[in-house]
């Protein structure tokens, strides 16, 4: 199943990497944090680690460390605009509960 990007998210990431002038894809992971236990990590990757798991959507690579994959399996990362705000939205089927501020989750 893996992890996917929506077409809008892939386009946003590809445009940003092109503006940066470097990068191999988007690194996605989880870390222990927040009131619900886990938080997403999201950054642009300039190189791949030897243990990275690589998924590709709409021509963009998504790199995930093996420890994060069980928490992210089946996730679709979307890019949404709501009014004046825009950003990534995680559609993660593994989430059982989220904190009120939306910064952390648990599975």
C-alpha positions in Angstrom: 0.0 0.0 0.0 2.7 2.5 1.0 2.3 6.3 1.2 1.0 8.5 -1.7 0.8 12.1 -2.6 -2.3 13.7 -4.2 -1.7 15.3 -7.5 -1.9 18.8 -5.9 0.7 17.8 -3.2 3.0 16.3 -5.8 2.8 19.4 -7.9 3.5 21.7 -4.9 6.5 19.5 -3.8 7.9 19.4 -7.4 7.6 23.2 -7.8 9.4 23.8 -4.4 12.2 21.4 -5.3 12.7 23.1 -8.6 12.8 26.5 -6.9 15.4 25.2 -4.4 17.5 23.9 -7.2 18.2 20.6 -5.4 16.5 17.7 -3.7 15.5 14.1 -4.4 12.1 14.2 -2.8 10.1 14.6 0.3 11.0 12.9 3.6 8.0 11.9 5.8 8.2 10.4 9.3 6.8 10.5 12.8 8.3 11.4 16.1 7.1 11.2 19.7 5.6 14.5 20.6 2.5 16.4 21.6 -0.4 15.6 23.8 -1.6 12.7 21.8 1.8 11.0 21.5 3.0 11.3 17.9 3.6 14.1 15.4 4.5 14.2 11.7 7.9 15.1 10.5 8.1 16.6 7.0 11.1 17.9 5.2 12.7 18.1 1.8 15.4 15.5 1.3 18.6 16.3 -0.5 19.8 12.7 -0.5 18.5 9.2 0.3 19.6 7.2 3.3 20.5 3.5 2.8 17.5 2.3 4.8 14.9 4.7 3.3 11.8 3.2 1.9 10.9 5.0 -1.4 7.4 5.5 -2.7 6.6 7.5 -5.8 3.5 9.5 -6.7 3.0 11.7 -9.7 6.7 11.7 -10.4 7.7 12.7 -6.8 9.6 10.5 -4.4 8.4 10.1 -0.8 11.2 8.8 1.5 10.2 7.1 4.8 12.4 5.5 7.5 11.4 1.9 8.3 10.4 2.7 11.9 7.8 5.3 10.7 6.1 3.2 8.1 3.8 1.2 10.4 2.3 4.6 11.5 2.1 6.0 8.0 1.0 2.9 5.9 -1.8 3.9 3.6 -1.5 7.6 4.2 -2.2 10.1 1.4 -0.6 13.5 1.7 -2.7 16.2 0.2 -2.1 20.0 -0.3 -5.1 22.1 0.5 -6.1 25.7 0.4 -8.8 26.9 2.8 -9.5 30.6 2.6 -6.2 32.4 3.2 -4.5 29.3 4.6 -2.7 26.6 2.7 -0.7 23.5 3.7 -0.3 19.8 3.7 -3.1 17.6 5.1 -2.4 14.0 6.2 -5.2 11.5 5.4 -3.9 8.7 7.6 -6.2 5.7 8.0 -4.2 4.6 11.1 -5.1 7.5 13.3 -7.4 6.6 16.2 -7.4 10.0 17.9 -6.0 13.5 17.4 -5.4 16.3 19.9 -7.6 19.4 19.9 -4.9 21.6 18.3 -4.4 19.1 15.5 -0.6 18.9 16.0 -0.4 15.3 17.3 -2.1 11.9 17.0 -2.1 8.4 18.2 -2.6 5.0 16.5 
